């Protein structure tokens, strides 16, 4: 990592605004960022801006963001651990019975964010539950309770975050 570039934006705000840009080696776009950078200052707010100007800048920023894709998910964080995507299917431990309160919670969650579907090549039906990548804890609970795998469902775009899904498929004659 190259040196850290400090740029001070003069404003009448208390304490002034301090912009810190860490310039990564080989990244020319970050190494030149600062108050003169068009992308930075064309949407930057100042204390003299009117509400209408701020709303227009917000609209412009949202338009720019709506055209940007999030990078593909390679891993996710849950309960202090990092897991790779996709997270392979595991079989449910039949000796471990979840509490009724836990099952009621998962049923309610599934009712809101889950779906059941059938696939012609599989016997029976499958189920999946989708959640934002930064809220993966509940997907891990589904996986621990019912088995199954966790994978990427949709790629993020703009302000919409990427989604993960926990899926459970039946094990039948074709899966043996």
C-alpha positions, 0 to 999 in steps of 0.5 A, a space after each residue: 500500500 502506498 502512502 495515505 493521501 490526506 486532503 482537507 476540504 475547506 468548509 465552515 463546518 465545525 472541525 472541518 471535513 477531513 477526507 482520507 483516501 488510502 491509495 492502493 498500489 497500482 490503483 490510479 483512480 484512488 491515488 488521484 482522489 481528492 477535492 479536485 476529483 470530479 466524482 468526489 466534488 460533483 456530489 459533495 455537499 456543503 453547508 451553503 447548499 439548499 435542500 433542493 440542491 441536496 435532493 438533486 445530488 442525492 438523485 444523481 448519486 442514486 442514478 450512478 449507483 443504480 448502474 453499478 454491480 456489486 462484486 460476486 460473492 465469494 464468502 460471507 460472515 456469520 457468527 464470527 466466522 467466514 464461510 465460502 460461497 457456495 457452502 456445501 450441503 450437509 445432512 441434518 442430524 436426526 438425533 438433534 431435535 430443535 425446540 418448538 419455539 425455534 421451529 416456530 421462528 423458522 416457520 414464520 421466517 420461511 413464511 415471509 422470505 421462503 418459497 417451495 418449488 418443484 423441479 422435474 428432474 427431482 422427486 418431491 419439492 425443494 425449499 429455499 430461503 433468501 436473505 441479504 448477504 450481511 444477514 446470513 445468520 438465519 440462513 445458517 440456522 436453517 442449514 443447521 436445523 434442516 440440512 442443505 446448502 447456502 449459495 448465491 441467489 442474486 447479485 447486488 445492483 446499486 443500493 440492492 445488496 447481494 442475496 444468499 439462499 439456503 436450499 434444501 432438496 429431497 434425497 430420493 432415488 435420483 440423489 442416491 
